[in-house]
Amino acid sequence: MKKYSYMYFMWSLVFIVFPLILILVYAFNSSSGMSLENYGITLDNFRRVFEPLYIKIFFVSILLAIASTVLCIIIGYPVAYFISRMKDKWRNSLMLLFVVPMWMNFLLRTYAWLTLLGNNGLINKFLGLFGIAPLNLMYNMSAIMLGMVYNFLPFMVLPIYSTLVKMDKSLIEAARDLGATNSQIFKKVILPLSLPGVYTGITMVFIPAISTFVIPDLLGGNRFYLIGNLIEKQFTFTGDWAFGSAISIVLIAIMFILLLLQNLFEKKEATGGAK
């Protein structure tokens, strides 16, 4: 057991802790390149992050991530609830439909929408059969939102489904014996007990949604810059590793604050439920 703990510790140290320290070091570097030979400590990189242009990018990215997370909840919760109420053989088959696409490469899944939403895509070809002119379905915020919801929806459905399946059915039966209606059972029993799954789903959707760059690149046509795109360009195009690292640190701080607020909210809910 100690051997596996040591291996896990070394893995975390090499692939998690060390890269984060390296990003932190680059974030305070006065030179913009990837070399640390002329290293100097400065806060200029962080000052640039809070310029109006980049603040707007952060604001749009956060709003888009929140919107996609809310849509995943609206779509994912009823789906997870419906599947959890089915018999085992149908339940497992339907859940497999959500898991199988995740086995495919993320980039390929996103590319598939190009063949569907393009001017010569399947959707516009189908509409053309009815004399409808091609619709502008690509290279806009709606296409980016669609790509986010499609790619991240399983991360909302799976934790909610897992919570609903493990729920103590005797509590529902007790509420029904006491005369509660189906809507009352859902509001007073099922929904409160499923909130841990919802909180987990929010975390699993929001974090990749706020940092994604592949979806805006492909479905947005490089017309919309989000935080992920801004960071990616600093490391691959402009070569300004210091500024890219500073943006990454600010993004990590935002995620950490949101996770902290979520944990505080969960503890408050648990304390309230205990009372």
C-alpha positions in Angstrom: 0.0 0.0 0.0 2.8 2.4 0.9 4.5 1.5 -2.5 1.4 2.7 -4.4 1.1 5.8 -2.2 4.7 6.7 -3.0 4.2 6.1 -6.7 1.1 8.3 -6.6 3.0 11.0 -4.7 5.8 11.0 -7.3 3.4 11.1 -10.2 1.6 14.1 -8.7 4.9 15.8 -8.0 6.3 15.3 -11.5 3.1 15.9 -13.6 1.1 18.3 -11.4 3.1 20.2 -8.8 6.3 20.7 -10.9 4.4 22.1 -14.0 2.4 24.5 -11.8 5.6 25.7 -10.2 7.1 26.2 -13.6 4.1 28.2 -14.8 4.3 30.3 -11.6 8.0 31.0 -12.3 7.4 32.0 -15.9 4.5 34.3 -14.8 6.9 36.5 -12.8 9.6 36.5 -15.5 10.5 39.8 -16.9 11.5 38.4 -20.3 8.7 37.2 -22.6 10.4 34.2 -24.2 10.8 30.6 -23.1 14.3 31.1 -21.8 15.0 31.7 -18.1 18.7 32.7 -18.5 18.0 36.4 -17.9 15.3 35.8 -15.3 13.9 38.8 -13.5 11.0 39.2 -11.2 8.2 41.5 -12.4 4.4 42.1 -12.0 4.0 43.5 -15.5 2.6 40.3 -16.9 -0.2 40.4 -14.3 -0.9 44.0 -15.0 -1.4 43.2 -18.7 -3.9 40.6 -17.7 -6.2 43.2 -16.2 -6.1 45.5 -19.2 -9.7 46.2 -20.6 -9.2 44.0 -23.6 -8.2 40.9 -21.6 -10.8 41.7 -18.9 -13.5 41.6 -21.7 -12.1 38.2 -22.8 -12.3 36.8 -19.3 -15.9 38.2 -18.9 -17.1 36.6 -22.1 -15.4 33.3 -21.3 -17.0 33.2 -17.9 -20.4 34.1 -19.2 -20.2 31.4 -21.9 -19.0 28.8 -19.5 -21.9 29.6 -17.1 -24.4 29.5 -19.9 -23.1 26.1 -21.2 -23.1 24.8 -17.6 -26.7 25.9 -17.1 -27.8 24.3 -20.4 -26.1 21.1 -19.4 -28.0 21.1 -16.1 -31.3 21.8 -17.9 -30.7 19.0 -20.4 -28.7 16.6 -18.3 -30.8 16.4 -15.1 -34.1 15.3 -16.8 -32.1 12.8 -18.9 -30.2 11.4 -15.9 -33.5 11.2 -13.9 -35.3 9.5 -16.8 -32.5 6.9 -17.2 -32.2 6.2 -13.5 -36.0 5.3 -13.4 -35.6 2.6 -16.1 -34.9 -1.1 -15.8 -31.3 -2.2 -15.5 -30.9 -3.5 -19.0 -32.3 -0.3 -20.6 -30.5 1.9 -18.1 -27.1 0.4 -18.9 -27.7 0.6 -22.6 -28.7 4.3 -22.5 -25.8 5.2 -20.3 -23.5 3.5 -22.8 -24.7 5.9 -25.4 -23.3 8.8 -23.3 -20.0 7.0 -22.6 -19.2 5.7 -26.1 -18.7 9.2 -27.7 -16.2 9.9 -24.9 -14.0 7.1 -26.2 -13.5 9.1 -29.4 -11.0 11.9 -29.6 -12.3 15.3 -28.5 -11.0 16.9 -31.6 -12.8 14.4 -33.9 -16.0 14.9 -32.0 -15.8 18.6 -32.5 -14.9 18.2 -36.2 -18.0 16.2 -36.7 -20.1 19.3 -36.2 -18.4 21.0 -39.2 -20.1 18.4 -41.4 -23.4 19.1 -39.8 -23.5 22.9 -39.4 -21.5 24.1 -42.5 -23.1 25.8 -45.4 -22.9 22.6 -47.3 -23.5 20.5 -44.2 -26.1 17.9 -43.6 -28.5 20.2 -41.8 -28.5 22.8 -44.6 -28.7 20.1 -47.3 -31.8 18.8 -45.5 -33.4 22.2 -45.3 -32.6 22.7 -49.0 -34.9 19.9 -49.8 -37.8 22.2 -48.6 -36.5 25.2 -50.5 -35.0 26.9 -47.4 -31.9 28.9 -48.0 -28.7 27.8 -46.2 -28.6 29.1 -42.7 -25.6 30.6 -41.1 -25.0 28.0 -38.4 -21.2 28.2 -38.1 -18.7 30.7 -36.8 -20.9 32.3 -34.1 -21.5 32.1 -30.4 -24.4 29.7 -30.9 -22.1 27.1 -32.6 -19.5 27.4 -29.8 -22.2 26.9 -27.2 -23.6 23.9 -29.1 -20.1 22.4 -29.2 -19.6 23.0 -25.5 -22.9 21.4 -24.5 -22.4 18.4 -26.8 -18.9 17.7 -25.5 -19.4 18.4 -21.8 -23.0 17.1 -21.3 -21.8 13.6 -20.3 -19.9 15.1 -17.5 -23.1 16.5 -16.1 -25.3 13.4 -16.8 -22.9 10.8 -15.2 -22.5 12.2 -11.7 -26.2 13.1 -11.4 -27.2 9.6 -12.7 -24.8 8.0 -10.2 -26.3 10.0 -7.3 -29.9 9.1 -8.4 -29.2 5.4 -8.8 -27.6 5.2 -5.3 -30.4 7.1 -3.7 -32.2 5.2 -0.9 -35.6 4.2 -2.4 -37.1 3.7 1.0 -37.1 7.4 1.5 -39.3 7.9 -1.6 -41.6 5.1 -0.4 -41.9 6.6 3.0 -42.8 10.0 1.5 -45.4 8.3 -0.7 -46.9 6.5 2.3 -47.2 9.8 4.1 -49.4 11.1 1.3 -46.8 13.2 -0.7 -47.6 13.8 -4.3 -45.0 13.0 -7.1 -44.1 16.7 -7.3 -43.7 17.0 -3.6 -41.5 13.8 -3.5 -39.3 15.3 -6.2 -39.0 18.7 -4.5 -38.5 17.5 -0.9 -36.7 14.2 -1.4 -35.2 13.5 -4.8 -33.9 16.9 -5.7 -32.1 17.7 -2.3 -30.5 14.2 -2.3 -29.3 14.6 -5.8 -27.6 18.0 -5.3 -24.2 16.5 -4.6 -24.3 15.0 -8.1 -25.4 18.4 -9.5 -22.5 20.1 -7.7 -20.0 17.6 -9.1 -21.5 18.0 -12.6 -21.2 21.8 -12.4 -17.5 21.5 -11.5 -16.8 18.9 -14.3 -18.5 21.1 -16.9 -17.6 24.6 -15.9 -13.8 24.1 -15.6 -13.2 22.6 -19.1 -15.8 25.0 -20.5 -14.0 28.1 -19.3 -10.6 26.9 -20.5 -11.4 25.3 -23.8 -9.8 26.5 -27.0 -10.4 23.8 -29.6 -14.2 24.4 -29.8 -13.9 28.2 -30.4 -11.1 27.6 -32.9 -13.2 25.1 -35.0 -16.8 26.2 -34.5 -16.0 29.9 -34.0 -13.6 30.1 -36.9 -11.0 32.1 -34.9 -13.5 35.0 -34.7 -14.1 34.7 -31.0 -11.3 34.8 -28.4 -11.8 33.0 -25.1 -9.3 32.5 -22.3 -8.2 29.2 -23.6 -7.5 30.6 -27.0 -5.6 33.5 -25.5 -3.4 31.2 -23.5 -2.8 28.8 -26.4 -1.7 31.7 -28.7 0.8 32.9 -26.2 2.6 29.6 -26.1 2.2 28.5 -29.8 2.1 31.7 -31.8 3.5 34.8 -30.1 6.0 32.9 -27.9 5.2 35.1 -24.9 5.4 32.4 -22.3 5.5 34.8 -19.4 2.2 36.5 -20.3 0.6 33.1 -21.1 1.7 31.8 -17.7 0.3 34.9 -16.0 -3.1 34.4 -17.7 -3.0 30.7 -16.6 -2.3 31.6 -13.0 -5.3 34.1 -13.0 -7.5 31.4 -14.5 -6.4 28.9 -11.9 -7.2 31.4 -9.2 -10.7 32.0 -10.6 -11.3 28.2 -10.7 -10.0 27.8 -7.2 -12.2 30.6 -5.8 -15.3 29.0 -7.6 -14.5 25.6 -6.2 -14.0 27.1 -2.7 -17.4 28.9 -2.9 -19.0 25.6 -4.1 -17.5 23.7 -1.2 -18.7 26.3 1.3 -22.2 26.2 -0.3 -22.2 22.4 -0.1 -21.2 22.4 3.6 -23.9 25.0 4.3 -26.5 22.8 2.6 -25.3 19.8 4.6 -25.4 21.7 7.9 -28.9 23.0 7.1 -30.0 19.5 6.2 -28.6 18.1 9.4 -30.6 20.7 11.4 
